[in-house]
Amino acid sequence: MSADLIVLLIVIVTALAFDFTNGFHDTANAMATSIATGALQPKVAVALSAILNLVGAFLSVEVAATVAKGIVNLKGVGGQDLLVIVFAGLVGGILWNLLTWLFGIPSSSSHALFGGLIGATIAALGTSGVIWSAGKDAGVVGKILVPAVLAPVVAAAVAALGTWLVYRVTQKSDPGKVKEGFRWGQIGSASLVSLAHGTNDAQKTMGIIFLALVAYGSIGEKDTMPLWVMAACALAIALGTYLGGWRIIRTLGKGLVEIDSPQGFAAESSSAAIILTSAHFGLPLSTTQTATGSILGTGLGKPGAEVRWNVMGRMAAAWCLTLPLAGLVGAICWYIADVISGLGGVVVVFGILVALSGYMYLRSRKNPVDTSNVNEDWDKGLAPEAAPSSNQPAQV
């Protein structure tokens, strides 16, 4: 077995590992509100979300094409050099995903991946190696940065309007019947978000593996997405979703807004509409930012609702740091692999990834969040050293 093939296999395994972290990191986007309102039991919610993520991954490849061909200038690099860039970018994305999961912060898995990839590309090729703008194809600026700014704002506005209308229309109805009716509605809207998530986020890893296969020479830049790549990515993100990201589910479901069934329905409906629209146009949107913006909007749209702005501030800070810090990790990983060179460099970086991932997992077990306490009141129910307060995140 050649060194190039071994590197390719490591890249594919790492890409699927990222897809797995993407799954459990983003389960909250679809199911946090339904779990918080009691519309779905926690284990039922993650199982349903996993199945729909699996199905959604096969519905479109537009986003995958953006990732595969819209970030790295493929004319400037190829072979093992490109494989190492892709690998280093994946490591940056995975480590940022795990760090934010550890602290219960719903940051963007998409931007973690793009940041890692951009950082590794700049380290290897300079700024010219990144497709910043490419006319109608938009490049990084048009397809990543602009949607990153607009998505949470648009989602918040749509959800706020939807929430206001819901309470306006139902203000004279029996509150108990309204809550029960919207709980049933949430099952449908949350399912739609999960389906939409599969059409968007699973595609990103498909694009990365496609990029690796182009670098190795197995396929051409203009070839179609192999079915085995689609299936592997769909299964990886579904498995991650099924395990649940309980720390982040708790933050989104209980930490930002005390959410009720009508709000949950409005949030999920607006998120699904925006994510599906972005998938249709091939925009690798942050589903996390979209879902968070929608939940924030329900707090703004419901009369008398309270938004915990300190929690929102921590989320926004994490969003701003995701691209640059994941990029920094990606760049560092590329430098380590480049200094050692060849297969040995890739193996060393892979070892670093495994070691840091293991440490963060063990650290999380000191303060577990699972189905037994995911719906505890925001100010109660966790270990004293980690109990959330107005100045402390839930899962530190």
Secondary structure, DSSP 8 states (H G I E B T S, - for coil): --HHHHHHHHHHHHHHHHHHHHHHHHHHHHHHHHHHHTSS-HHHHHHHHHHHHHHHTTS--HHHHHHHHSSB-GGG--HHHHHHHHHHHHHHHHHHHHHHHHTT----HHHHHHHHHHHHHHHHH-GGGB----GGG-HHIIIIIHHHHHHHHHHHHHHHHHHHHHHHHTTTS-HHHHHHHHHHHHHHHHHHHHHHHHHHHHHHHHHHHHHHHHHHTSS-TTS---HHHHHHHHHHHHHHHHH--HHHHHIIIIISB---HHHHHHHHHHHHHHHHHHHHTT----HHHHHHHHHHHHHHHSTT--B-HHHHHHHHHHHHHHHHHHHHHHHHHHHHHHHH-HHHHHHHHHHHHHHHHHHHHHHHTTS---TTTTTS-TTSSS-TTT--BTTB-TT-
